[in-house]
Amino acid sequence: MSFYASSEDVRTIEEGGRTWLVGRARRADGSWQDIKLDLDNIIGNRDGHLTWGEQNFTQSASDIRFNFEGGSNVPVLRAKLRNAAGGEQESDLNLGERLTNNNGDLVFN
């Protein structure tokens, strides 16, 4: 199940030098469960681009932000990232591409 269609109060926080996705996700029985997912375990920076399956993007990022965008409320993570040339560039990632709600737990697929 798409996590963003079955969650509420979803936002990012920075804690301990890492970026976390937090909120509440609906379980199969209709109850709500608090969620907290360390995005730095599943997202990295590859030459200025947010990349799935890498790690520790926060270390080379600034202006990290998260919003639901467009008519479909797509969950988008945005940040300015350092690239190999030492410059900084804007990058974004649709978190709905790889995150799902499995009975109240966020899962990276």
C-alpha positions as CSV (number, residue, x, y, z in Angstrom):
1,M,0.0,0.0,0.0
2,S,1.3,3.5,-0.8
3,F,2.6,5.0,2.4
4,Y,1.4,8.5,1.6
5,A,-2.2,7.5,0.9
6,S,-2.4,5.7,4.3
7,S,-0.4,8.0,6.5
8,E,-0.9,11.4,8.3
9,D,1.2,14.1,9.8
10,V,4.2,13.0,7.6
11,R,7.2,15.2,7.7
12,T,11.0,15.1,7.9
13,I,13.1,16.0,10.9
14,E,16.8,16.3,11.3
15,E,18.2,14.5,14.4
16,G,21.7,13.4,15.2
17,G,23.0,14.6,11.8
18,R,20.5,12.4,10.0
19,T,17.2,13.0,8.2
20,W,14.2,11.1,9.4
21,L,10.7,10.6,7.9
22,V,8.2,10.7,10.8
23,G,4.4,10.6,11.1
24,R,1.6,8.1,11.6
25,A,0.7,5.2,9.4
26,R,-2.6,3.3,9.3
27,R,-2.6,-0.4,10.2
28,A,-4.8,-3.0,8.6
29,D,-7.2,-2.9,11.6
30,G,-7.7,0.9,11.1
31,S,-5.6,1.9,14.0
32,W,-2.6,4.3,13.7
33,Q,1.0,3.6,14.4
34,D,3.9,6.2,14.8
35,I,6.5,5.9,12.1
36,K,10.1,6.9,12.1
37,L,12.4,6.0,9.2
38,D,16.1,7.0,8.9
39,L,16.3,8.2,5.3
40,D,20.1,8.2,5.5
41,N,20.0,4.4,5.6
42,I,18.4,4.3,2.1
43,I,19.2,7.5,0.3
44,G,22.6,8.8,-0.7
45,N,24.2,11.5,-2.9
46,R,25.7,10.4,-6.2
47,D,27.4,13.4,-7.8
48,G,24.7,15.9,-6.7
49,H,21.7,13.6,-7.1
50,L,19.5,12.0,-4.4
51,T,19.9,8.3,-5.1
52,W,18.0,5.2,-3.7
53,G,20.1,2.4,-2.3
54,E,22.9,4.7,-1.2
55,Q,23.5,6.2,2.3
56,N,24.2,9.4,4.2
57,F,22.9,12.0,1.9
58,T,22.5,14.4,4.8
59,Q,26.2,14.8,5.2
60,S,26.5,16.5,1.9
61,A,23.2,18.3,1.8
62,S,21.7,21.6,2.7
63,D,18.2,23.1,2.5
64,I,16.5,19.7,3.0
65,R,12.8,19.8,2.7
66,F,9.8,17.5,2.2
67,N,6.4,18.3,0.8
68,F,3.3,16.6,-0.8
69,E,3.1,18.1,-4.3
70,G,0.6,18.3,-7.1
71,G,-2.9,17.0,-7.4
72,S,-1.9,13.5,-6.4
73,N,0.0,14.7,-3.3
74,V,3.3,13.1,-4.4
75,P,5.7,12.9,-1.5
76,V,8.9,14.7,-2.7
77,L,12.2,15.1,-0.8
78,R,14.3,18.0,-2.1
79,A,17.8,19.1,-1.1
80,K,20.8,21.0,-2.4
81,L,23.6,18.5,-2.7
82,R,27.4,18.9,-3.3
83,N,28.6,17.4,-6.6
84,A,32.0,16.0,-7.6
85,A,33.1,19.3,-8.9
86,G,32.5,20.9,-5.5
87,G,29.4,22.8,-6.6
88,E,25.9,22.6,-5.2
89,Q,22.8,21.6,-7.1
90,E,19.1,21.0,-6.5
91,S,17.9,17.4,-6.5
92,D,14.5,15.8,-5.7
93,L,13.3,12.3,-5.1
94,N,9.7,10.9,-5.1
95,L,9.5,8.9,-1.9
96,G,6.4,7.1,-3.1
97,E,8.5,5.3,-5.7
98,R,10.1,3.0,-3.1
99,L,8.4,3.4,0.3
100,T,5.3,1.4,1.2
101,N,3.1,1.0,4.3
102,N,3.1,-2.6,5.5
103,N,0.5,-2.7,8.3
104,G,1.8,0.5,9.9
105,D,5.5,0.0,9.2
106,L,7.3,2.0,6.5
107,V,9.2,-0.4,4.2
108,F,11.9,0.4,1.6
109,N,11.3,-1.7,-1.6
